[in-house]
């Protein structure tokens, strides 16, 4: 069974227009089109000492707990917005190609939290890009700040915190 189904050409073009500058985001660059919002297990940005304390070799049970919280958050996102995966294609891999998930089970599996930066998706209904991050912090790139309170409420519901870009 296929995991992804390509969207039709008309929708591809509309999504490319709705989500410009995806390649710089993948490369870790900021762009004026997007505002960064971090979603984290932690209620503040960690300093060097805290990073060593909380991120260096946590217990297996704590790792599982953190992933479960993000999985719950991702499930709430899936209930509130359509979610599409994307890859880059073309000769120099710069053209985004958007894909729908073939089933909700595939979507849940794809967005299972690993804290290894595995998934990168778009949420067209939120006008947002969402990346799994490292160190128990995921990243939203928002084009429309009116959805920020919705994301904050969903995060709070499962025990996550929203952090402004520093």
Rosetta blueprint (number, residue, H / E / L):
1 X L
2 X L
3 X L
4 X E
5 X E
6 X E
7 X L
8 X L
9 X H
10 X H
11 X H
12 X H
13 X H
14 X H
15 X H
16 X H
17 X H
18 X H
19 X L
20 X L
21 X L
22 X H
23 X H
24 X H
25 X H
26 X H
27 X L
28 X L
29 X L
30 X L
31 X L
32 X L
33 X L
34 X L
35 X E
36 X E
37 X E
38 X E
39 X E
40 X E
41 X L
42 X L
43 X L
44 X L
45 X L
46 X L
47 X L
48 X H
49 X H
50 X H
51 X H
52 X H
53 X H
54 X H
55 X H
56 X L
57 X L
58 X L
59 X L
60 X H
61 X H
62 X H
63 X H
64 X H
65 X H
66 X H
67 X H
68 X H
69 X H
70 X H
71 X H
72 X H
73 X H
74 X H
75 X H
76 X H
77 X H
78 X H
79 X H
80 X H
81 X L
82 X L
83 X L
84 X E
85 X E
86 X E
87 X E
88 X E
89 X E
90 X L
91 X L
92 X L
93 X L
94 X L
95 X E
96 X E
97 X E
98 X E
99 X E
100 X E
101 X E
102 X L
103 X L
104 X H
105 X H
106 X H
107 X H
108 X H
109 X H
110 X H
111 X L
112 X L
113 X L
114 X L
115 X L
116 X E
117 X L
118 X L
119 X L
120 X E
121 X E
122 X E
123 X E
124 X H
125 X H
126 X H
127 X L
128 X E
129 X E
130 X E
131 X E
132 X L
133 X L
134 X E
135 X L
136 X L
137 X E
138 X E
139 X E
140 X E
141 X E
142 X E
143 X L
144 X L
145 X H
146 X H
147 X H
148 X H
149 X H
150 X H
151 X H
152 X H
153 X H
154 X H
155 X H
156 X H
157 X H
158 X H
159 X L
160 X L
161 X E
162 X E
163 X E
164 X E
165 X L
166 X L
